[in-house]
Amino acid sequence: IPSEYVHVKITSIVPTTFARVLGRNQVTNIVEAVAKASPPKFDTWFDGKALVSTMMGCKGGAPNNNNPFTVGGNGTTIVNNSGIFVNSSCSVAFVDNGTSNLVTTDEGVCVVGGIAAGVDGVSPAPVGGCGTQVDINKYDVPNLESSCPDAGSITGPSGNYDAWPGYFDKTGSKTFPDVSPSGVLKLHKGIYCLYNGISLNAGWEITTDLNGNGVHDSDSEGVIFYIAGGDVTLNGGATITVNAISSSDYPAGVRNNLIIVPMSNPANLTITGSSGSNFTGTILAPAAHCTLDGSGNTISLDTQFICYDTTITGAGYLDITYNQANNSVAIEKPNIEITK
């Protein structure tokens, strides 16, 4: 029998009751089963689609009640080296509410369910009834709370800060970074467990480029934001240049994740355009309601964006590039299946 299969055969002697009058004091009972054990598998998330909505049904529920994937506004969205995957089987899973918006992808838009009328601004045109629906629960979404045993901190003179990894405000209500006035915030390498989310507004310059050389130095730079609670609000006016941890001293399923929002946190995640901002690494938020808002500026995302539902809006320019080398791998959970 192949090594991934387990064959179990059980033989038992069962005393009889009524059959004894026929001279049968016992019977022999034999049962057997064959199970297939599948070890964890490493793969790309959703076949490497750059924008993914994981919702399987039709609406996101309260408070947003969003469609699985909505394009609005009148901006331009370009997806390089990849495409869009809409996991919903709903009859209207992909909606284009924009008046003069443009969405172009190198690999197209694959929608498991149906497409609303009027998607003239999407090129190539989205394809309904495409692909196979995926249950996000087949994957192991990393839980990183144990990676933050100590409190993180923000130090430095006013307006020029250094942030150090750890957990932030586990029992309070303060949103990261919660220092004033706004200014430059250098993020030192590590995992930041945020229990009340993150909010960055105009006036902030946040970076993982500690030495200012304009290059991601994987041995000494990179972060993961683990959003254990609260929302993610990255507003226009803040200049954000951040790279995910990519060094091999972190496990394969952890590195190259820039933001992880666990399944237990149905957060609102909003990124609003700001010229000069760059994001590198996977944004893994499979239970979150996500909005990409160009708002007259450019968002450059070298990322894979995985959310429960997704809305693209604003009048700006979204430049999304998918490069698997800069994104995390998916780990399919081990599985045991009875085959006989």
C-alpha positions in Angstrom: 0.0 0.0 0.0 1.4 3.5 -0.8 3.0 5.4 2.1 0.3 8.1 2.2 -2.4 5.4 2.8 -3.2 3.7 6.1 -5.0 0.3 6.1 -6.8 -0.6 9.3 -8.3 -4.1 9.9 -10.0 -5.0 13.1 -11.1 -8.5 14.1 -13.3 -8.9 17.2 -15.1 -11.8 18.9 -18.6 -10.9 19.8 -20.5 -13.2 22.3 -24.0 -14.0 21.1 -27.3 -13.9 23.1 -30.2 -15.5 21.2 -28.0 -17.4 18.8 -26.9 -19.6 21.6 -30.0 -21.7 21.2 -28.7 -22.6 17.8 -25.3 -23.6 19.2 -23.5 -20.3 18.3 -21.9 -18.9 21.4 -19.8 -16.3 19.5 -19.4 -14.7 16.1 -16.3 -13.2 14.5 -16.7 -9.6 13.2 -14.1 -8.2 10.8 -14.1 -4.5 9.7 -11.5 -2.6 7.7 -11.0 0.9 6.4 -8.4 2.7 4.2 -7.6 6.3 4.9 -5.4 8.7 2.9 -3.3 11.2 4.9 -2.3 14.3 3.0 0.6 16.3 4.6 0.6 20.1 4.4 1.1 21.4 0.9 2.9 24.6 -0.1 1.3 26.5 -3.0 0.5 29.9 -4.3 -2.6 31.7 -2.9 -5.5 31.3 -5.4 -3.2 30.4 -8.3 -1.3 33.7 -8.0 -4.2 36.1 -8.7 -3.2 39.6 -7.6 -6.7 40.6 -6.3 -8.9 38.0 -4.7 -12.2 38.1 -2.9 -12.7 35.0 -0.8 -16.5 35.4 -0.2 -18.4 32.3 -1.3 -21.9 33.8 -1.0 -23.6 36.9 -2.2 -23.2 39.8 0.3 -20.7 40.7 3.0 -23.3 41.2 5.7 -23.5 43.9 8.3 -22.3 46.6 8.6 -21.0 46.9 5.0 -23.3 44.5 3.1 -20.8 44.7 0.2 -20.9 42.8 -3.1 -18.0 40.3 -3.4 -16.1 42.5 -5.8 -17.1 46.1 -6.8 -15.3 48.5 -9.2 -16.4 52.2 -8.8 -15.1 55.7 -9.2 -13.5 56.9 -12.3 -9.9 56.0 -11.8 -7.5 53.6 -13.5 -6.4 50.2 -12.1 -3.7 48.2 -13.8 -2.9 44.7 -12.8 0.5 43.6 -14.1 1.6 39.9 -14.5 -1.6 38.6 -13.0 -5.4 39.0 -12.8 -8.5 39.1 -10.5 -10.3 36.1 -9.0 -13.8 36.4 -7.5 -14.6 33.3 -5.4 -18.3 34.0 -5.0 -20.9 31.8 -6.7 -23.5 34.5 -6.5 -25.4 35.4 -9.6 -24.1 38.9 -9.3 -20.5 38.6 -7.9 -18.7 41.3 -10.0 -20.2 44.8 -10.2 -18.9 47.9 -12.1 -20.5 51.0 -10.7 -18.0 53.4 -12.3 -18.8 56.0 -14.9 -15.4 56.4 -16.6 -13.2 54.0 -14.7 -10.7 51.6 -16.4 -9.5 48.2 -15.2 -6.9 46.3 -17.2 -5.3 43.0 -16.3 -2.7 40.8 -17.9 -4.5 37.6 -17.0 -8.1 38.7 -17.0 -10.9 38.6 -14.4 -12.2 35.1 -13.4 -15.6 35.1 -11.6 -17.0 31.8 -10.3 -20.5 33.3 -10.2 -22.2 35.9 -12.5 -21.3 39.4 -13.6 -23.5 42.5 -13.5 -24.4 44.3 -16.7 -22.2 47.3 -17.7 -18.6 46.4 -17.3 -17.3 48.1 -20.4 -14.4 49.6 -18.6 -12.9 46.2 -17.8 -10.4 44.8 -20.3 -10.2 42.0 -21.1 -13.9 41.5 -20.2 -14.5 39.4 -17.0 -15.5 35.8 -17.5 -18.4 34.4 -15.4 -18.7 30.7 -14.5 -14.9 30.6 -14.4 -12.7 28.5 -12.1 -13.4 26.4 -9.1 -14.7 27.8 -5.8 -12.2 27.6 -3.0 -13.0 27.3 0.7 -10.5 29.5 2.5 -10.6 27.1 5.5 -8.5 24.6 3.5 -5.6 27.0 4.1 -3.6 27.7 7.2 -3.8 31.4 7.9 -0.9 32.2 10.2 -1.7 33.0 13.8 1.2 35.2 15.0 0.1 36.3 18.5 2.7 33.9 20.1 5.3 35.7 18.1 4.8 38.9 20.1 5.5 37.8 23.7 6.8 41.3 24.7 5.4 44.8 24.3 6.6 46.8 21.3 7.6 50.4 21.7 8.0 53.7 19.8 11.0 55.8 20.9 12.8 58.9 19.7 12.4 62.7 19.7 9.2 64.4 18.6 8.5 63.9 14.9 11.4 61.5 14.4 10.5 58.1 15.8 11.8 54.5 15.8 9.3 51.6 16.2 10.3 48.3 17.7 8.3 45.1 17.2 6.1 43.4 19.7 2.5 43.7 20.8 0.8 47.1 21.1 -2.0 48.0 23.5 -3.3 44.5 24.1 -5.8 45.6 26.7 -6.4 49.3 25.8 -8.0 51.2 22.9 -5.0 53.0 21.3 -4.5 52.6 17.6 -1.0 52.3 16.3 1.2 54.4 16.2 -0.5 56.7 18.8 2.2 59.3 19.1 2.2 63.0 18.3 3.0 65.0 16.5 3.1 63.1 13.2 6.5 62.7 11.5 8.9 60.1 10.3 8.5 56.6 11.7 11.1 54.0 11.0 9.9 50.4 11.5 12.6 48.1 12.8 12.5 44.5 11.6 10.0 42.1 13.2 6.4 41.3 13.8 4.0 44.0 15.1 0.9 42.5 16.8 -1.7 45.3 16.8 -4.7 44.8 19.0 -6.5 48.0 18.0 -5.5 48.3 14.4 -3.4 50.9 12.6 -4.3 54.4 11.4 -2.0 56.7 9.4 -3.1 60.1 8.3 -1.5 63.0 6.5 1.8 64.1 7.8 3.2 60.7 8.4 6.2 59.2 6.6 6.5 55.5 7.5 9.3 53.3 6.2 11.1 50.0 6.6 14.2 51.4 4.8 16.2 52.0 7.9 19.5 53.0 6.2 17.8 55.1 3.5 19.5 53.4 0.6 16.2 52.8 -1.3 16.8 49.0 -1.4 15.1 46.4 0.8 17.9 44.7 2.8 16.3 41.4 3.8 18.7 40.5 6.6 18.0 43.7 8.6 14.7 45.2 7.3 11.1 44.2 6.9 8.0 43.9 9.0 4.7 42.0 9.4 1.7 43.8 10.7 -0.5 41.2 12.5 -3.9 42.9 13.0 -5.3 40.9 16.0 -8.1 43.5 16.4 -9.3 46.8 15.0 -9.1 48.2 11.5 -6.5 49.2 9.0 -6.7 52.8 7.7 -3.8 54.1 5.6 -5.0 57.5 4.4 -3.8 59.7 1.5 -1.3 62.2 2.5 0.8 59.7 4.5 3.9 58.5 2.6 4.3 54.8 3.2 7.2 52.7 1.9 7.1 49.3 3.5 8.5 45.8 2.7 7.4 42.5 4.3 9.9 40.4 6.1 11.6 38.2 3.5 14.6 36.7 5.3 14.9 32.9 5.6 15.1 33.0 9.4 11.3 33.2 9.4 9.1 30.2 8.4 8.0 29.9 4.8 4.3 30.4 5.6 5.1 33.6 7.5 7.6 35.5 5.5 6.6 37.9 2.6 3.3 38.7 4.4 3.1 42.4 4.9 -0.3 42.6 6.6 -2.1 39.6 8.1 -5.7 40.0 9.4 -6.8 36.7 10.9 -10.1 35.1 10.3 -11.3 36.1 13.7 -11.1 39.8 12.8 -13.6 41.0 10.1 -11.9 44.3 9.9 -12.3 47.2 7.5 -9.1 47.6 5.6 -8.7 50.8 3.6 -5.7 52.0 1.6 -6.0 55.5 0.1 -3.6 56.7 -2.6 -0.6 58.8 -1.8 2.1 59.7 -4.3 5.4 58.0 -3.5 3.9 55.2 -1.4 5.0 51.6 -2.1 3.8 48.4 -0.6 5.7 45.1 -1.1 4.3 41.8 0.3 1.1 39.9 0.6 -1.9 41.6 2.3 -3.7 38.5 3.7 -7.1 39.5 5.1 -9.5 36.8 4.1 -12.3 37.9 6.5 -11.9 41.6 6.0 -13.8 44.2 4.0 -11.2 45.9 1.8 -11.2 49.2 -0.1 -8.5 50.5 -2.5 -9.1 54.2 -3.1 -7.0 56.0 -5.7 -8.4 59.5 -4.8 -6.4 61.4 -7.3 -3.0 59.8 -6.4 -1.1 56.7 -7.2 -0.9 53.6 -5.1 2.0 51.2 -6.1 1.4 47.7 -4.8 3.9 44.9 -5.4 1.5 42.6 -3.6 -1.2 40.0 -3.6 -4.4 41.4 -2.1 -6.6 38.8 -0.5 -9.9 40.0 1.2 -13.4 38.8 2.0 -14.8 41.4 -0.3 -13.1 44.1 -2.3 -14.0 47.6 -3.5 -11.9 49.7 -5.9 -12.9 53.3 -6.0 -11.6 56.9 -6.3 -10.2 58.9 -9.2 -6.6 57.9 -8.9 -4.2 55.3 -10.3 -3.7 51.9 -8.8 -0.6 50.2 -10.1 -0.6 46.6 -8.9 2.2 44.2 -9.8 2.2 40.5 -8.9 5.6 38.9 -8.3 5.5 35.6 -6.5 9.0 36.0 -5.2 7.7 39.0 -3.2 4.6 37.3 -1.9 3.9 34.6 0.7 3.1 30.9 0.0 -0.1 29.3 1.0 -0.1 26.2 3.2 -2.9 23.7 2.7 -3.8 22.1 6.0 -3.1 18.4 6.5 -6.0 16.2 5.8 -7.2 12.6 6.5 -9.8 11.2 4.1 -11.5 7.8 4.4 -11.3 6.2 0.9 -12.8 2.7 1.7 
